[in-house]
């Protein structure tokens, strides 16, 4: 075999490169060859059977090479355009860089809800991997999640661009499920209308694991992630922090820019999902649900792309050491700049402090809890302590700082992420 600067080329395995024949067998043979570095040159590669990449493998793809899921290739819950080889025992040190990865979603519909082996619609899936790197890729037309990570540790995802020509449900960009930790997600961009169709970055410690797009995923804590330089022109939600029972902790987010149809930040504890995980009328949840601990968000510039009264930042999870700073709305681009920037409810907070430039009256904030900030004309400070927050709305275009701390609360009931689907 003749090695390239990027390793062994799949050209040595007689792989068809015009997209008119199945290339998966030859590429898989290269991945199984034991070579530590595999190179995919320029071409169009039809993948009729999802690729498996084992540990200690670096896959480098020509930037303009396209790998696309063949028509009907998404048949069951274990079908992905690419996934790691050993989900049960685990893999380590996997690297994928370059290429255009196309889920061909119009010809690979998601499996029927309620079927235990339905096609999930996930384009790239990594589960139980220690040391994963994904960089400089274009991810196109996933049926559901573009990337899904479960039990992935010590990882980097960067230089990712999303493309969509056909919109389907739940098209998350980078979706982290339970037990993801020690990761860096950076330079993530989505261009065009409805891209991504759902959350650009989703940290879902809990979720309805019987839903088709989550078959094979797990619920559990998510810890120690650094997220930076992410943006979209018209995604549904820029960032989601979904916690009901499992902790999301030590998350640092810096540099969030762009437009959203739903939320810039959604921390609603999955209250409004198609499959709610808990009964909010249950007294066991009276003090709130979820735990966002040591979450720090800064340098945010966002706007809504559709005109409705929804807030940009939905905070309906218990928070301990939760801070945001330098959060700005772009009024000139916002479809409804009169809507609140932040809405917070259903949580008991020990201490809550917000400093912001008052650009509209805050009818929801009691005057006794609001006072000017010395030395900053036009800035006000809102403070509250030891109370249940059920309807706090802040109307502003510039939030200087926001912080929330949580008292010691009663433990929540045992989690149940295996609830059935609702109609």
C-alpha positions in Angstrom: 0.0 0.0 0.0 1.2 3.5 -0.8 0.8 5.8 2.3 -0.2 9.4 1.9 0.8 12.3 4.2 -2.5 11.5 6.0 -2.0 7.8 6.2 -3.3 4.9 4.2 -5.7 6.0 1.4 -9.0 4.1 0.8 -8.0 4.2 -2.9 -5.9 1.1 -2.0 -9.2 -0.7 -1.3 -10.8 -0.1 -4.7 -13.6 2.1 -3.3 -16.0 3.6 -5.8 -15.9 7.4 -5.6 -18.6 8.6 -7.9 -21.6 8.1 -5.6 -23.3 5.6 -8.0 -22.3 2.5 -6.0 -22.0 1.4 -2.4 -18.6 2.5 -1.0 -19.1 1.4 2.6 -17.5 -2.1 2.3 -14.2 -0.7 1.0 -14.0 2.2 3.5 -14.9 -0.2 6.3 -12.1 -2.5 5.1 -9.7 0.4 5.4 -10.9 1.2 8.8 -10.5 -2.4 9.9 -7.0 -2.7 8.5 -5.3 -1.7 11.7 -3.7 1.3 10.1 -3.7 4.2 12.6 -4.3 6.9 9.9 -6.8 6.5 7.1 -7.3 9.0 4.3 -10.4 9.5 2.1 -9.5 11.5 -1.0 -11.8 13.8 -3.1 -14.9 12.0 -4.4 -18.5 11.2 -3.6 -19.1 8.1 -1.5 -22.4 6.4 -1.0 -22.6 4.6 2.3 -25.3 1.9 2.4 -24.1 0.4 5.6 -23.0 2.7 8.4 -19.2 2.9 9.1 -17.6 1.8 12.4 -14.4 3.4 13.6 -12.4 1.7 16.3 -10.1 3.3 18.9 -6.6 4.6 18.1 -7.8 5.6 14.6 -7.5 9.0 12.9 -9.7 9.4 9.9 -8.9 12.4 7.6 -11.3 13.3 4.8 -10.6 15.7 1.9 -12.5 18.9 2.7 -14.6 18.5 -0.5 -15.2 14.8 -0.3 -18.8 13.9 0.4 -20.0 10.8 2.3 -23.7 10.4 2.1 -26.1 7.8 3.6 -27.7 5.8 0.8 -31.4 5.7 0.3 -33.0 3.6 3.0 -29.7 3.0 4.8 -31.3 4.2 8.0 -33.1 1.0 9.0 -32.7 0.5 12.8 -31.4 2.1 16.0 -27.8 1.0 15.4 -27.6 2.6 11.9 -25.5 5.8 11.7 -23.4 7.3 8.9 -20.5 6.7 11.3 -20.2 5.5 14.9 -17.5 4.0 17.2 -16.9 0.3 17.0 -17.3 -0.9 20.6 -20.1 0.7 22.5 -20.1 -1.8 25.3 -16.4 -2.1 26.2 -15.6 1.4 24.9 -13.1 2.9 22.6 -10.4 5.5 23.0 -8.6 8.0 20.9 -10.8 8.5 17.9 -10.3 11.4 15.5 -12.4 12.5 12.5 -11.6 15.5 10.4 -12.7 17.0 7.1 -15.3 16.1 4.6 -19.0 16.7 4.0 -21.1 14.2 5.9 -24.7 14.0 4.5 -27.5 12.1 6.2 -29.7 12.2 3.1 -32.7 12.7 5.4 -35.3 13.0 2.7 -34.6 9.4 1.8 -34.0 8.1 5.4 -37.1 8.9 7.5 -36.9 8.4 11.2 -38.4 5.1 12.5 -41.8 5.0 14.0 -42.2 6.2 17.6 -42.7 3.4 20.0 -40.6 0.9 18.1 -37.7 -0.3 20.2 -35.4 -0.6 17.2 -36.4 2.4 15.2 -34.0 4.4 13.1 -32.9 7.3 15.3 -32.0 9.7 12.5 -28.6 10.5 14.1 -25.8 11.2 11.6 -22.7 10.7 13.8 -22.9 8.7 17.0 -20.3 8.2 19.7 -20.9 6.2 22.8 -18.5 5.2 25.5 -15.4 6.9 24.1 -12.5 8.3 26.0 -10.7 10.8 23.8 -12.7 11.9 20.8 -11.9 14.7 18.3 -14.2 16.0 15.5 -13.0 18.9 13.6 -13.4 20.9 10.4 -16.4 19.0 9.1 -19.6 20.0 7.2 -22.6 18.1 8.6 -25.6 18.1 6.3 -29.3 17.0 6.4 -29.4 14.8 9.5 -32.8 13.3 10.0 -32.5 14.1 13.7 -29.3 14.9 15.6 -26.2 15.8 13.5 -23.9 14.5 16.3 -24.9 12.5 19.4 -22.5 11.9 22.3 -23.2 9.6 25.2 -20.5 8.7 27.8 -17.9 10.6 25.9 -15.0 11.9 27.9 -12.0 14.1 27.1 -13.3 15.3 23.8 -13.1 18.2 21.4 -15.6 19.2 18.7 -14.6 22.2 16.7 -14.8 23.8 13.3 -18.2 22.3 12.5 -20.6 23.8 9.9 -24.2 22.7 9.4 -26.1 22.7 6.2 -29.8 21.9 5.7 -31.8 21.5 2.5 -34.7 19.5 4.1 -36.1 20.3 7.6 -37.2 17.5 9.9 -37.9 17.3 13.6 -35.3 17.5 16.4 -32.3 18.5 14.2 -29.9 19.3 17.0 -26.4 20.2 16.1 -24.1 19.0 18.9 -26.2 16.9 21.3 -24.6 15.7 24.5 -26.5 13.0 26.4 -25.6 11.7 29.9 -22.1 11.1 31.3 -20.4 13.5 28.9 -17.5 15.3 30.6 -14.2 17.1 30.2 -15.0 18.5 26.7 -14.4 21.5 24.5 -17.0 22.6 21.9 -15.9 25.5 19.9 -16.3 27.3 16.5 -19.7 25.9 15.8 -21.7 27.7 13.0 -25.1 27.2 11.3 -26.0 29.3 8.3 -29.3 29.7 6.5 -32.9 29.6 7.6 -34.1 27.0 10.1 -30.5 25.8 10.5 -30.3 24.0 12.8 -33.9 23.0 13.0 -33.7 22.5 16.8 -30.9 23.2 19.4 -27.5 24.2 18.1 -25.9 23.0 21.3 -27.9 20.7 23.5 -26.7 19.4 26.9 -29.4 17.0 27.8 -28.6 15.2 31.1 -32.2 13.9 31.2 -34.6 13.2 28.4 -37.3 10.8 27.2 -35.2 7.8 26.3 -38.0 5.9 24.5 -38.2 8.6 21.8 -36.9 7.4 18.5 -34.0 9.9 18.3 -32.8 8.8 21.7 -32.8 5.1 21.4 -29.4 3.9 22.8 -28.7 7.1 24.6 -28.4 7.4 28.4 -29.4 10.0 31.1 -26.9 11.1 33.6 -24.7 14.0 34.7 -22.8 16.3 32.3 -19.7 17.9 33.7 -16.8 20.2 32.9 -17.4 21.5 29.4 -16.0 24.6 27.8 -18.2 26.0 24.9 -17.0 29.0 22.9 -17.6 30.8 19.6 -21.0 29.4 18.5 -23.5 31.1 16.2 -26.4 30.7 13.9 -28.5 32.9 11.7 -31.9 31.2 12.4 -31.7 28.1 14.6 -34.5 27.1 16.9 -32.5 27.4 20.1 -28.8 28.3 20.5 -28.2 26.5 23.8 -30.2 24.0 25.8 -29.5 22.9 29.3 -31.9 20.1 30.1 -31.8 18.8 33.6 -34.6 17.2 35.7 -32.8 14.9 38.1 -29.2 14.7 36.7 -26.7 17.5 37.4 -25.2 19.7 34.7 -22.2 21.3 36.3 -19.0 23.3 35.6 -20.0 24.5 32.2 -18.3 27.6 30.8 -19.9 29.3 27.8 -18.3 32.3 26.1 -19.1 33.9 22.7 -22.7 33.1 21.6 -23.9 35.1 18.6 -26.9 35.0 16.3 -30.6 34.5 15.7 -33.1 32.0 17.1 -36.7 31.3 16.6 -37.2 29.8 20.1 -34.7 30.6 22.8 -31.1 31.8 23.1 -30.9 29.7 26.2 -33.5 27.1 27.1 -33.4 25.7 30.7 -37.0 24.7 31.0 -36.3 21.3 32.6 -38.2 19.7 29.7 -41.5 21.0 31.0 -42.9 21.6 27.6 -41.5 18.6 25.7 -43.6 16.2 23.7 -42.7 13.6 26.4 -42.8 15.4 29.8 -40.7 13.5 32.4 -42.4 14.6 35.6 -45.7 15.8 36.9 -45.3 19.5 37.9 -48.4 19.2 40.2 -46.6 16.5 42.3 -45.7 18.1 45.7 -42.3 16.4 45.4 -41.4 18.9 42.7 -42.8 22.0 44.5 -39.4 23.6 44.9 -38.4 23.1 41.3 -36.5 20.5 39.4 -33.1 20.1 37.8 -29.7 21.3 38.9 -27.5 23.7 37.0 -24.4 24.1 39.1 -21.4 26.3 38.4 -22.7 27.5 35.1 -20.9 30.6 33.7 -22.1 32.3 30.5 -20.6 35.5 29.1 -20.3 37.6 25.9 -23.7 36.8 24.3 -25.3 38.8 21.4 -28.6 37.5 20.2 -32.0 38.3 18.7 -35.2 36.5 17.8 -36.1 35.9 14.2 -39.8 35.4 14.6 -42.3 37.8 16.1 -43.9 36.4 19.3 -43.9 37.2 23.0 -41.5 34.5 24.1 -38.5 35.4 26.2 -34.9 34.9 24.9 -33.7 33.3 28.1 -36.0 30.7 29.7 -34.8 29.8 33.2 -37.0 27.2 34.9 -34.4 24.9 36.5 -32.9 25.0 39.9 -29.6 26.9 39.8 -26.6 27.0 42.1 -23.8 29.4 41.3 -25.3 30.3 37.9 -24.0 33.5 36.3 -24.4 35.4 33.1 -22.6 38.6 32.1 -22.5 40.9 29.1 -25.7 39.6 27.5 -27.0 41.8 24.7 -30.0 41.7 22.5 -29.7 43.3 19.0 -32.9 45.4 18.8 -32.3 46.3 15.2 -32.5 42.7 14.2 -35.0 41.4 16.8 -38.5 40.6 15.5 -40.0 41.6 18.8 -37.6 43.7 20.9 -40.4 44.5 23.4 -40.5 40.9 24.6 -38.6 40.1 27.8 -34.9 39.2 27.7 -35.2 36.8 30.7 -38.1 34.9 32.2 -37.7 32.9 35.4 -40.2 30.8 37.2 -40.9 27.5 39.1 -37.7 27.7 41.2 -36.8 28.5 44.8 -33.7 30.6 44.9 -31.6 31.6 47.9 -30.2 34.7 46.3 -30.9 36.3 43.0 -29.1 39.4 41.6 -29.4 41.1 38.2 -27.8 44.3 37.0 -29.1 45.6 33.7 -29.7 48.7 31.6 -33.4 49.4 31.9 -34.8 49.9 28.4 -38.4 49.2 29.3 -40.5 49.2 32.5 -40.3 46.0 34.5 -43.8 45.6 35.7 -42.9 42.1 37.0 -40.2 43.4 39.4 -41.4 44.9 42.6 -40.0 48.5 43.0 -38.7 47.6 46.5 -36.4 45.1 44.9 -35.0 47.4 42.3 -32.6 50.3 42.8 -30.1 52.3 40.7 -26.4 51.2 40.5 -24.1 53.9 41.6 -21.8 55.2 38.8 -23.7 53.5 36.0 -26.5 55.9 34.8 -29.5 54.0 33.6 -28.4 50.7 35.2 -30.6 49.1 37.8 -30.1 46.3 40.3 -32.8 43.8 41.1 -32.3 41.6 44.2 -34.3 38.8 45.8 -33.5 36.2 48.4 -35.1 33.1 49.9 -38.2 33.0 47.8 -40.0 31.1 45.1 -39.7 32.8 41.8 -42.7 32.2 39.7 -42.9 35.1 37.3 -39.8 37.2 37.0 -39.4 39.0 33.6 -36.6 41.4 32.8 -37.1 43.7 29.9 -33.8 45.0 28.7 -31.4 45.0 25.8 -28.3 44.8 27.9 -27.8 42.5 30.9 -24.6 43.4 32.7 -24.6 40.6 35.1 -27.0 38.0 36.5 -26.4 35.5 39.3 -28.5 32.9 41.2 -27.7 30.7 44.2 -29.8 27.8 45.5 -30.7 26.9 49.1 -30.4 23.3 50.3 -33.5 21.6 48.8 -35.3 18.3 49.3 -34.0 15.5 47.2 -36.1 14.7 44.1 -37.9 11.3 43.5 -36.0 8.7 41.6 -35.7 9.6 38.0 -37.7 8.0 35.2 -36.6 8.7 31.7 -38.4 5.7 30.2 -41.9 7.2 30.1 -44.0 6.3 27.1 -44.8 8.7 24.3 -47.8 10.9 24.5 -50.2 11.5 21.7 
